[in-house]
Amino acid sequence: MFTRILNLENLIEKNSFFLFGPRGTGKSTLVQGIENTVYYDLLEPGTFSRLLARPALLEEELALSEPGRIVVLDEIQKLPVLLDSVHRLIERQRLKFILTGSSARKLKRQSESNLLGGRVWEANLFPLTYREIPNFDLTQYVNRGGIPKVFLSEYFLEDLKAYVGIYLKEEILAEALVRKLDQFSRFLEVAALQSGEELSLEGIASDAQVKAKTVGNYVEILEDTLIGFRLHSFWKTKKRKAISRSKFYLFDLGVTNYLARRRDLLPGSELFGKAFEQFIICEVRAYVSYLRRDLELFYWRSVHSQEVDLIVQDVLAIEIKSTSLVQEKHLKGLKALKEEELIQNYIVVSQDPKVRKVDGITIYPWRDFLDRLWSGQWF
């Protein structure tokens, strides 16, 4: 068992909420740890069939519940029609709901799914983070990723294979999100190979042998099922024009590696460096979400190819390098951005052994940076 950072008890004291997260990240385990809840598992065939046949059962069964009672609907996207009942139970009986889901796609199509008109908040659960894993080993994490079952497995490649199969079967095929599963499977492999790169629908379409319009739809599916996310371009620079294209990342390093057929990533290799960048970006993304910081994440690249890997609002610009000796050439993007005077702090996260400062840019060992991040030093 891992102690997760996301504090559900604190959230549910304040309001009902959706808990979104990819399959296997531990949503059900987390909600089952809350005491004295009324729990409905919509993946359980009997529960699903019963409520599918008569959605009004939810209101009937909860009719005598006292205000403040916590109700869990696990995998709510399986039966979005229940959101109408949830709406009424929140309004009339003042019940509190935790609505877990691994896909927002079906919910978006329901009239009441706009986070129930603001009555329900949103929280997200991600793969395991640095702060949640005792005796954290970077090389192990870069290769396995943070899906709890995979991370702990003696046969993690087999578990990653099974995970991808379940995703394709249960999230994509069962929900009828695509017509041609083999075509989508090819797209997934190309998306994994290009994870962390600028999003080019035409380029992916060419490699995956599908139409660019289809690729655009597939990317939306990955976002809606929480398997991928975009990092938008930071466009506010004036001295150096920025490109507008987003970057796209898959949510987990292990899944990315498996789909891209990458094995045994070793420190010092180019692929390890790409994975290290994704690792740091995912850590910052998880921190901002878990601590409910209202901060946007970007990357920056000028038309002349000067680049900074991650920008957090106007607070922090981060270059991410897996090298153990950051040199002058690694600072070019940060120095160019620094001249714009738009960001408060400029840093490099690397495998350097000691903190040091060069021309107003602080270089942090990755572990030191993450300790400061999760202790709340930056935001």
Protein Blocks (a to p, Z undefined) as FASTA:
>chain_A
ZZdfbdfklmmmmoccdddddehilpmmmmmmpghiacddfkbmklmmmmmmmmmlmmmm
mmmpcehiacddehkllmmmlmmmmmmmmmmnopacddddfbfklmmmpmklnggnolac
cdddddddfklpghiafklmmmnomafklmmpmblmlmmmmmmmmmmmmmmmmnopafbl
mlmmmmmmmmmmmgoiacdfklmmmmnopafklmmmmmmmmmmnopaccddddfkbfklc
cdfbdcdddfbfklmmmmnopahiaehiaklmmmmmmmmmmmmmmmmmmnopacdddddd
dfkopacfbdghjlbccdddfbfbdcfklmmmmmmmmmnopafbdcdddfbfbdcdeehi
acddfklmmmmmmnommZZ
